[in-house]
Amino acid sequence: MPHPTDRVRAAYRRVAEADRPEVWITLRPESEVGAEAALLEERLAAGEDLPLAGLLLAVKDNIDAAGLPTTAAHPAYARTPAASAPAVRRLVAAGALVLGKTNLDQFATGLVGTRSPYGAVRGAADPERISGGSSSGSAVAVALGIADIALGTDTAGSGRVPAALNGIVGIKPTPGLVPASGVVPAARPYDCVTVFARDLGTARAAVAAMSGPDAADPYSRPLPADVRLGPRGAGRVAVPAPAGLEPLPEAEREAFAAAVAALERTGAQTAEVDVSPLLEAARLLYDGALVAERYAAVGDFLAAHPRGADPTVSAVILAARDVPAHRLAADQHRLAAYRAAAGRLLDGFDALLLPTTVGHPSLAEVAADPVGANARLGTYTNFVNLLDLAAVAVPAGEVRGLPFGVSLITRAFEDQVALDLAGALTGSDPGELHPGAGVELAVFGAHLRGQPLHHQLTGPGARFVEEARTAPEYRMAALPTTPPKPGLRRVASGGAALACEVWKLSPAALGAFLAALPAPMSLGAVTLADGRTVVGFGCEEAAAEGARDITGYGGWRAYLEAVRA
C-alpha cells in the first residue's frame, strides 16, 4: 500500500485527469486531506494499528461527515453536522481519509444517477450512459480510481446497481448490521449503508470496520449467536428458472449463464427455483403503499421547498402523502407473507445468484422514460431489503463492451456466506467479515473434509479457517467407534504434533455439538503449534486404553491412507 500522502497526491491527479465534476457535491481541498495523511503517517510510525490506513473514502452526500455539508442533493436541505455518522466515524478511526461528499439521486430516490440538481453522473466506462443510482457519485469515484472505498446507501438497490454498471464490487450488508444513524432516511426500515470498492477484500474490510449496533439507530442489530459463517462445502446456490430471467436482454442472459457456469466450476451446486414471489415483492416498494415511508422521511420538506427539487423525485414522494393507513397495513401483511416465501425458496440453499440489474440505458433513454427505466433497473434488487436479506454484487464480465454484474443474495446475517461464494466466483479471498465472531474448533478425524461426519460442521454453517498441527503434547488412538474416530489426549511426555483442521462456527452451533457429543468423545482446550489455544475434540482417558496408538502416523488421514494401502 502506498504511503498515505502519496495516495492523496495520486487521487487528486486522478480527479483532474478524469474531469468528472458531477461526481462531487463537496470535494475537500487537497491540502486538508494531505495534512491529515501526514498525521496518519506519524501515527503509523508510532505503532498504531490502523487496518484501513491511507485508504481514501468518498461519502455519499446523504451521510453525515463532520464539518462537510449534507445536502441529499437538494441545496435548501444543506446542513453542516458537527459529528460524523457512525459508519464514517468508524472508517476514519480505522485510518481512512475522507475526500469529500458525492452526488446522488436526490434524497436517494432513484437507480439512475441523473436525478440531481448538481448534474447527472455519467457512467465510468461510457459517459453517454448512466452511472446508476442513487449512489452514483460514490460508485464512479471508485470506478475511476479516485477513491479506494466509497459509502453508498441502498433501499432498493442503490448500493448494487451502480456497482454493476461501473464494474466494481458493492456490498449491501444485512439491514441493521451497519447503523444508519447520521443518514438522511429514504425509507427508514429498509435503508442500508453500503460500500463500493474495486475488490472484495477492500470492501469487506470497510464493512467489518463499520459493523455493530449504535444506540441512536433503533434498527441496528448485533450478530445472532447462531449465525452461519460459511456455506455447505463449495456451496449450494439457487438460480432463477428461465421465466425469472425474461426481463433480461438475450445478451445479458448469456452473460448470466456464463456466471452460473463459472460458479459451478468452483464446485458449487446450482438448482433452478421460481423467483416470481421475490419479483412480486419488489413491486411493493414503489407500486404499493410502502412508498409512504418515502413521504415520512422527507415529504414535508419537499412539500415546503419545491424549488431545487428534482421533478421525478418530487412526484414519487409527494404522491405518497395520501396513502391510506389501511393500504399500508395490508401491504405490510403481504410483505410478511413474501418473507416467509423467501425463506422457503432459500431452504436448503446457501445463496441465490441473480443478475444485479437489467440493461444499461443511455442518458437519453432515461430522460425519455425516467420512471420506466428506473423500474427496470430495480427488477432484481428492490425486494432484497424488504425481505431482510443481504447481498454482494460483483462484476461478471461484459455485455457489448459494458460491465455486467451478478449478486449473491443470502438470508439475514449470512453476509460471510455471500462473501465467500462471491470470492469463489471472482477467484479472490475476501477474508473474514467478523473476525471476532464464532469459536475456533480443531477437528482431527471423522469431521475432517471428506470424512463421514463432516456434514455436522457444514450443516450449521461452519467456516474453514486452516490446516494446522497441535503443539507436540498429544497422542492419538484409533477408537473402535462407528464411524471410526481418533481419540486425542494431552500427555506429559512422549507427545507429538498432530494434524488437524481448524473451523470457525457460531457459539450456538458449538453448544449443539457439545450437547450431542457421544461418549467417549469430549470437547476441551487444544494448544496448536503456533501457541494459540482453541476448542478441540478429545477423548476420555479410559477410552484410549487398549486402543491402537496411531501417533506415529502424524494424523488421522495419514493413518487411514496407511490402512488402505
N, C-alpha and C positions, 0 to 999 in steps of 0.2 A: 504494500500500500504506500503511495507517495506521501511525503510529509504534508501535513495539513495546509501550510502556507503555499506549497507548490500546487496542491489540488485546487485551492481557491483561485490562484492566478490562471490555471488552465480552464477553470469553469467560466471565468469572465471573458477569457479569449473566445471560448466557445459561444457565449452569449452574443458577442459581436459578430462572429462568423455566421451564426445561424440566422441572425437578423429576423427574429420572430417576436417582436414587441408585444404581440397579442397574448403571448403565454403568461405574461406577468400583469398583475394589478399593482403590486408593490415589489420592486427589486431593490434590495439593500445596496448601499454603496460598497464597492469592493474594499475600500479602506476599512470599513467597520468589520466586515467579515474576516478580512486579513488580520486585523488586530486580535480578534477572538481566536483565530487559528494559531497565532504566535503564543498566546496564553495557553492554548491547548498543548502545544509542544512542550512548554515548560512543565505542565502537569504530567505529561507522559514521561519526561526526563526524570521527574521526581518519583516515578514508580506507580502512579495511579493506574488502576485497572479501568480502562475506558473501551469497552468492546466495539463501539461504533466510532472510534476516534478518527476525526477528519472526514467522515462521510458527509457530503453536502445534501441538505434537506430542503426540499420545496414543500410549502404548506398550502393546501387548498384554502382559498380565502373565505371559507365559512367555518374555519377552525381558528381559534384564538392563538396568536403568538404574541407574547408580551411586547408592548411598545410599537407594534405594527397594526395599522387599521384592519378591522374586519368589516368587509363590505357585503359579502354574499352576492357580489356582482350587482348591487343596487347602490348608487352613490349616496342617496339620502339615508341609507341604513348604516353608514360608516360610523364606527366607534373604535376607540383605541383601548384595548384591555391592558390592565396593569399586570395580569398574570396569564400565563400560557395554559391552554388546555392540558390535562394530564398526559395525553398522548404526545404532545410536543415537548412538554417538560421532561418526560421520561427519556425521550430520544436525546435531548440536549444533555441530560445528566449522564448518558452513556457515551457522550463525545461527539454527537452530530452537530453540525453548524447550519443554522438557518440562513438560506439565501434570500428568501422572500416569500410573498404570497402570490398564488397562481390564479388565473382566470378560471371561470366555471360557468356552466349554465345557471342562470340566476336562481338563487335560493335552492340550488341543487335539484332543479326541476327540469329534467331532460336527459337524453342519452346521446345528444348530437354534438354538443360543444359549440353551438352557434348562437345560443340564446343569452347574449351578454352585451350590455352597452359598451363594454371595453373591447369589443370586437370578437368575431368568430375565430376560434382557434383552429388553425389548419392542420391537417394530418402531417405527421413527421415524414412519412415516405412519399406522399404526393400532396402538395399544397392546394391542389384543386379539389381534394376530398376532405371530408370532415375528420376531426380527430376523435370523435366520440365524446360523450359527456356523462355525467355533468362534470367529472373530474378531468376536464380537458387539458388545462394548462399543466397540471401535475404530471399527467402521462407523457405529454410531449416534452416537458423539461427533462424527463428521464430518457425518453427515446432519442433525443438529440444529443445526449451525453453531457448535459449541463449539470443536472443533479444526479446523485447516486441513488437516493431514495426520495420518494415523494408521498405525501399523505393525500388521500382522497377520502371521500365518503361514498357510501353505497347504500341506497334504499331499494333501488330497482335494478341495479346493475352498473352503477357509475364507477365502481372500482374494478370492473371486469371488462365491460365493453371497450373503454379506451385502451386497456391493456391489449386486447385482441387486435384492435385496429391499428395499433402502433408497434406491434411485435415485441411486447415486453411482458413481464410477469406481473400479475395482480393477485394479491392475497386478500380475500374477504373473510375475516375470521367469523367464528360463531357470534351471533348477536350478543352483545354484552361482555364479550371476552376482553375487548379493549374499551375502556369507558368513553362515552360520548359527551361527557360534561365539557363545557367550553366549545361546543359545536352548535352552530345555528341549526335548529332542527328542520327536517323536511317532513318526515312522518315519524315522530319520536319513537314509537315502539319497534320500528323496523330499521332505524338508522344504524349504520356500522362505520367505524373509522377503518380505512383500508390503506394498503401500502403498494406502491409501484417500485420496481427495480428491474435491472436488466438480467438478473439471475435469481434463482430460487433461494440460494443461501443468504444473499444480502437481504432479500425481502423477509425471509424467515427471522433473521436476526433482529430486524426492526420490529416485527410483530412481537417477538419474545420480549423485547425491551419495554414495549407499551402495555403488555397484558397485565391484568389484575384489577380487582374491583376498586371503585372510587366512591366514597361516601356521597359525593354530590350527584352521582348518576344512579337513580333507583333501578335502572335497567341493567346495570353492570352485574356480573356474576363471576364467582370463583369456579375453578375446575371441580367437577364432582369426584368423589372418592372412587367411583367405578369407571373412570374414563378409559376408553380404549386407546392404546398408544401405538398400535401397529396393525397392519392388515393381516388377513389369514394367508400366511405364506407369501406368494407373489401377488396375491390379491384376487378377489372375485368381484368383477365390475359389471354393472348393468349398463346396457347401451340401448338407445331407442330402437324399437321396431321400425320398419320402413315408413309407416304412416306418420311417426313422430318427426321424421326428417323432411316431410313435404314442404315446409316453409323455406327450406334451403334451395338456392340455385343448384343446378346439376354439378357445376364445378366444385362447389363447396361440399356437396355430398361425397364426391370422390375424395376430397381432402380429408373429410371426416373419416371415411372408410380407411384411408391410409393411416390415420392416427390410431384407429382401433387395431389395425394390424400391427402397428408398431408397439402398442401396449401388450398385445398378445405375445409378441416376440420376447418380451421381458419375462414371460412365464405366467402372466396374469390370465385368468379365465374370464371370458365375457359371455353374457347371455342377453338376449333381447327382451325388453319389457315394454309395456304400454305406458307411455309418458303423458297420455292425454289428461289425466287428472291434474298433473303438475301444470300443464299449459292452460288448463281451465282456471286453476287457482291464480295464475299470473294475471289474468284479466281483472281480478278483484281490486288490484291496487289502483287502477285509474278508471276502469269502467264501472266499478262498484262503489258502494258507499264508503269504503275505506279511504277514499280520496278526501274525506272530511278531515283526516289527520293533517293534510296539507294546509287546509284553512286554519286549523287550530294552531299550527306552527307560525305562520306569517300572514294569514289572511287579513287580519285587522290592519297590519302595517301597509299591505298593498292597497287596501281599500282607501287608506288615508293618504297614500303617496303614489298616485298613478303616474306622475312624471318620473321618467327613468326606469319604468317597469317594462320588461320585455312583453310584447302583446300576447305571445303564446303562453308564457308562464302565467301572466295575469289572468288570462282566460281560464286556464286549467284550475288555478287555485280559487279564484273568486266564484267560479261555478259551483264549488263545493260548499258554499256558505249555507245553502238552503237544503242540504241533505237531511231528510227526516231521521230522527233518532231510531225509529223502528226499523228503517232500512239498514242502518249501521249495525244494529243488534243482529238482524237477520244475516248480514254478511259475516259478522264475527262467528256466528254459529256455523255458517258454511265453511269458513276458514278452518275451524276446529275439525270438521269432517275431512277436509283436504289434508290436514296434518296427519290425521290417522291413516288416510290413504297413502301418503308418502311413506309412513312407517312400514306399511305392508309392502309397498313397492320395493323398499330397500332391505326387507327381511332376507337374510342370507347373503347379502352383498356388502362389500366394504365401501363401495362408492358408486356413483352414477357418472358416466362420461357423457358430456353433451358438447355440441358446438357452443362457443361462447356467444356468438351473435349471428345475425343474418345479413349478409351483404356488406358493402362498404360504399354508401352513397356519396355522390359529389355534393359540394356546397350548393350547386344549382338545384339538384334534386331535392334537397332538404328545404330549400327556400320555396320550391313549388308545392311541396306537401309536408309541412313541418310536423303535423300530428301523425300522419300515416307512416312516414319514415321513422319517426321516433318509436312508434309502436312495434314495427318490425324488428328494430334493433334489440328490444327487450323481450323477444319471444322466449328465449331460454334463460333469462336472468330474473325476470320480475317476481317469480314465485319463491326464490330462494330464501330471502329474509322473512317473507310471510310465513313460511313453513319451518322456520327456526333451523336452518341448515347452514353449513359452512362451505366455502368454495375456494379453489385455487385455479386461476386462469393462467395458461402457459401458451407460448407460441407453438404452432404445429404446421409449419411450412408456409407456403404462399399459394394464392389463387390469382392467376393473371397478374403476377408481379406485385401483389399486395399482401400484407400479412394476414394469416388465418390463424385462429386460436381455438383451443378447446378448454373445457373446465372440468375438474374433478370435484364432485359435489358429495358431501358426506353429512351424516347426522350431526346434531349439535355437539360440540366439544371434541369431535373426531378430526380436528384440524390436522393433527400429525399424520393421520392415515391418508388424508388427501395430499399432504405434502410429500409423503413417501412415494405414493403412486405417481404423482406429478414428477418427482425426481427420477423414478424409473423410466417414465416416458421420455424425459428430456436428457437422460443419461447423466444426471448430476445427483450429488448427495446434499439434500437441503439441511441436514443437521437436525438437532433437537429443538423443537419449539418451546418445550417446557422442561429445561434440564433438571429442575428440582422436583418435578412431578414423578410419581411412581417409585417403585422399590426395585433395586437390582437383585436378581436371583440367579445363582450359579446352578446349572444343571449338569449332570455327569453321565446319565445313562439313557433310560427309556424316554426322556423328554428332549433329547437332542434332536436336531433336524434330521428327518428321515427315519426316526425311531417311532415305535408304536404309540407312545403316549404324547408325541409332540403336539397333537391337536389340543391337548389340555392347556398348552401355553397360548397357541394362536387363537383358540376359540374365544377367550376373554380379552383378546387384543394385546398380547404381549409384543414388545418390540425388540428385535435382535440388537444387541449392543456390540459384542465382540467375542472372538475366540480367545481363551485365556488359559492360564495354568495357576494352580494353587501355589502357595508357599511350600517349601519342601518339609512339610509337617504332617503328611497324611498317608494312610494306606487304604487300599481298595480291595474289597472282596466281591466275588460273584455270588449273589444271593439266589437261592432256589425259589424264586417267586414267579408269578405269572402276571404279566410277561417278565422275563428275566431282568433284573436290575442290579446295578452295583451298590455296594454299601461303603460309604466313605467314613473314615474315623480319623480323628486327630490323635497323634501318638507323641510320646515324649522323646522318642529317639527312633532312628531307623525309618523315618518318613521319606517321602519323595514328592516332587512337583507333578501333579496330575492334571490332565487336560480336562477342560470344561468349556461350556458356552455360558455367557452372561446375557441375560434377558432383563428387560425392564417391564414391569406390569403394575397395574393400579393397586393401591392398598386393599381395596375390596376384593380384587382377584386373588391377591396373596392370602387374604383371610379365608377365602373359599378353598384354596389349596390346602391350607392348614387344617380346615375343618374336615376335609375329605381324605386326608392323608392316611393310607392304610399302614398298619403295623407290618414290618418293623421299621418303617421309614420315619424320619424326623426332619424338621427344619431348624437350622441354627446358624450361628455365625461361622463363616468360612473366610480365611485370610488368603488373598490372592498374591501372586508373585510380586506385584508392584506395591504391596504393603497395605492396600485398602481392604476393608472388611465388608462383605456382602452377606446376604442371606443365602444359604445353600442347602442342598439335600445331603443328609447323612443317614446313619442307621444306628439302632441300638447296639451296644457292645455285645450283648449276648447273641444277636443275630449273626454276627461275623464269626463267632466261634464255630469251627468245623467247616465253614465255607471256604471255597478255594480262594487263596490270596492271589490277586492279579496285579499287584502294584507294579511289578516289573514291566508290564506292557505299557505303562505310562498313561493309560486311559481306556475307557470303555470301547471306543471304536477300534483301537488297535487290538484289543483283546478279541473282539468279535471277528475281525479280519483273520487273526491267527487261528481261531477255532474253525472258521470256514475253510481255511487252507488245509 
